[in-house]
Amino acid sequence: MTKRLQAIGNSAGIIIDRPILDLLGITQETDLDLKTDGKRLIITPLASERSGHGRLAKVQARALRRHAETFRKLAK
């Protein structure tokens, strides 16, 4: 896949297609690490725990497990 930089104000950006974002699990809220080896730009999504999304999912799952019976009773 070939891309060109696009002007964004005084900077430049690259549009990443939705299938690639989905494959990598990247959303607009995902923090990205940018680095270079001198010849290439390397963009890496940071671990979801760092951005808080993974931690929230773990807390939600734990709450659902701990209070499953209560939730079942409330649903009736």
Phi, psi and omega in degrees: 000134179246136179228158173238151175291146177242142179292132175226096185062231178270005182245188177223150181218167178236137178271127178258124183296147183307316180301324179289317178299316179296317180301321183269355180071032182261132173241180178293341180269352183289129174282137181242140176262125178247129176212170181223151174257013181099339180234337184230151172263126182245118181249121183233127175292136178285157181305141183299332177298326180292325181275351176099342183293317180294320179295319178297317179298321179294318179296317179298315180298318180295318179296319178296320178295313184294327187243025183303315181297317178299316179296321177298317180294319179294329182288339182285000000 
